[in-house]
């Protein structure tokens, strides 16, 4: 499915609208004040995406999350779990990124560190933990006079 279909959306000031939105694209919703932009984006699409995601979790996990109310809509198809970014004034730090401003950076870092497989950026080989004896063997197998850099965290 390459689109999100919304049929009969009546959330807040939406009047039975039907819309087809492309998936995996940046979508901008524009219009006059009060025309239903936020009702479509947040109160319909985000609410339903979040509701479906929470509904898919175990009963145990759901007890810690608040369930969003089902939006007033006939049918939504092709919707993925949703993330909403709150509009707020931020510190004007030039090093801020979308990840740090939205506070999702720490979760992504954890995800990539635990679920991902680290690879050498130069050779593409998987990086694996080694014992001290394995590291000593690697160094001893290097040709005499080979320069190497040994890095270790300060404890």
C-alpha positions as CSV (number, residue, x, y, z in Angstrom):
1,X,0.0,0.0,0.0
2,X,1.5,3.3,-1.0
3,X,-1.1,5.7,0.4
4,X,-3.1,6.5,3.5
5,X,-6.8,6.5,2.9
6,X,-9.1,8.5,5.1
7,X,-12.9,8.2,4.5
8,X,-15.6,10.1,6.3
9,X,-13.5,12.1,8.8
10,X,-15.7,14.2,11.1
11,X,-13.3,15.0,14.0
12,X,-14.1,18.5,15.4
13,X,-14.7,20.8,12.5
14,X,-14.0,18.3,9.7
15,X,-17.2,17.7,7.6
16,X,-17.2,14.1,6.3
17,X,-13.9,14.6,4.3
18,X,-12.2,11.9,2.3
19,X,-8.5,12.2,1.6
20,X,-5.7,10.1,0.1
21,X,-2.2,10.9,1.4
22,X,1.1,9.4,0.0
23,X,3.0,7.1,2.3
24,X,6.7,7.6,3.1
25,X,6.7,11.3,2.0
26,X,6.8,14.6,3.8
27,X,3.2,15.9,3.7
28,X,2.3,19.6,4.4
29,X,-1.3,20.4,5.3
30,X,-2.1,24.1,4.7
31,X,-5.3,26.1,4.9
32,X,-7.1,28.9,6.6
33,X,-7.4,29.2,10.4
34,X,-10.1,26.9,11.6
35,X,-10.2,24.8,8.4
36,X,-9.3,21.6,10.1
37,X,-5.6,21.2,9.6
38,X,-4.9,20.2,13.2
39,X,-8.1,18.1,13.4
40,X,-6.9,16.0,10.4
41,X,-3.2,15.8,11.3
42,X,-3.3,15.4,15.1
43,X,-6.9,14.5,16.2
44,X,-7.5,12.0,13.4
45,X,-4.3,10.6,11.8
46,X,-2.0,10.8,14.9
47,X,-4.7,9.8,17.3
48,X,-5.7,6.7,15.3
49,X,-2.0,5.7,14.6
50,X,-1.2,6.0,18.3
51,X,-4.4,4.2,19.4
52,X,-3.6,1.3,17.0
53,X,-0.1,1.1,18.3
54,X,-1.0,1.0,21.9
55,X,-3.8,-1.5,21.2
56,X,-1.2,-3.8,19.7
57,X,0.8,-3.9,22.9
58,X,0.4,-6.4,25.7
59,X,-2.1,-5.8,28.4
60,X,0.7,-5.3,30.9
61,X,2.4,-2.6,28.7
62,X,-1.0,-0.8,28.1
63,X,-1.5,-0.2,31.8
64,X,1.4,2.3,31.7
65,X,0.1,4.2,28.6
66,X,-3.0,6.3,28.2
67,X,-5.3,5.1,25.4
68,X,-6.3,7.8,22.9
69,X,-9.9,8.2,22.0
70,X,-11.0,6.8,18.6
71,X,-11.4,9.6,16.2
72,X,-14.8,10.2,14.5
73,X,-14.0,8.7,11.1
74,X,-15.6,5.9,9.0
75,X,-12.4,4.3,7.8
76,X,-8.6,4.8,7.8
77,X,-6.3,2.4,5.8
78,X,-2.6,2.2,5.4
79,X,-1.7,4.0,8.7
80,X,1.6,3.2,10.5
81,X,2.3,3.8,14.2
82,X,2.6,7.6,14.6
83,X,4.9,10.0,16.3
84,X,3.8,13.6,16.9
85,X,6.3,16.4,17.5
86,X,5.2,19.1,19.9
87,X,5.6,22.6,18.7
88,X,7.5,24.5,21.4
89,X,10.0,27.2,21.8
90,X,13.4,25.6,22.2
91,X,16.7,26.8,23.5
92,X,18.5,28.4,20.6
93,X,21.5,26.0,20.8
94,X,23.1,25.7,17.4
95,X,23.9,22.1,18.2
96,X,20.2,21.1,18.7
97,X,18.8,18.6,16.2
98,X,15.3,17.3,15.6
99,X,16.3,14.2,17.6
100,X,17.5,16.2,20.7
101,X,14.7,18.8,20.5
102,X,12.0,16.1,20.4
103,X,13.8,14.0,23.0
104,X,13.8,10.9,20.7
105,X,17.6,10.9,20.4
106,X,18.2,8.9,23.5
107,X,15.7,6.2,22.5
108,X,17.3,6.0,19.0
109,X,20.8,5.7,20.5
110,X,19.6,2.9,22.7
111,X,17.9,1.2,19.9
112,X,20.9,1.3,17.6
113,X,23.3,0.3,20.4
114,X,21.2,-2.8,21.5
115,X,19.3,-3.9,18.5
116,X,21.8,-3.0,15.8
117,X,25.0,-4.6,14.6
118,X,28.0,-2.3,14.7
119,X,30.1,-2.4,11.5
120,X,33.5,-1.0,10.5
121,X,32.7,2.1,8.4
122,X,35.7,1.5,6.2
123,X,35.5,-2.2,5.5
124,X,31.8,-3.0,6.3
125,X,32.8,-6.0,8.5
126,X,30.8,-6.7,11.7
127,X,32.5,-5.6,14.9
128,X,32.4,-8.1,17.8
129,X,33.6,-8.1,21.4
130,X,36.9,-9.9,21.9
131,X,38.5,-11.3,25.0
132,X,41.9,-10.1,26.1
133,X,43.6,-13.2,24.7
134,X,42.0,-12.7,21.3
135,X,43.2,-9.1,21.2
136,X,46.7,-10.1,22.2
137,X,46.7,-12.8,19.5
138,X,45.6,-10.2,16.9
139,X,48.4,-7.8,17.8
140,X,51.0,-10.6,17.9
141,X,50.0,-11.7,14.4
142,X,50.8,-8.2,13.0
143,X,54.0,-7.8,11.0
144,X,57.0,-6.5,13.0
145,X,57.1,-2.7,13.0
146,X,53.4,-2.3,12.3
147,X,51.9,0.8,13.9
148,X,48.7,0.4,15.9
149,X,46.6,2.6,18.1
150,X,45.3,1.0,21.3
151,X,42.3,2.8,22.8
152,X,40.6,2.1,26.1
153,X,38.1,3.9,28.3
154,X,39.5,5.7,31.4
155,X,38.3,4.0,34.6
